[in-house]
Amino acid sequence: MWPAIWTVWTLIFFTAEGIALANKRDGDTLSENFRRLFRTRTSKVGRAIFAVGWFGFAGWFAIHILTETM
């Protein structure tokens, strides 16, 4: 059941992102929304928070996958 749910979730994400990229409207891609949420263009604090969060998640996820822990 769970593999099917993750597959559907992934397909929905790629479909939504593909539509957002194809229509070329401002503010509808995931990247644009993250930039707006963290104010990465105007705030050094926002950039730092995003960077710490991103690298923290990426590091945890890599360890989680490779060691099958946490």
Sequence and secondary structure as in RCSB ss.txt:
>XXXX:A:sequence
MWPAIWTVWTLIFFTAEGIALANKRDGDTLSENFRRLFRTRTSKVGRAIFAVGWFGFAGWFAIHILTETM
>XXXX:A:secstr
 HHHHHHHHHHHHHHHHHHHHHH  TT SHHHHHHHHHTTTT HHHHHHHHHHHHHHHHHHHHHHHH   
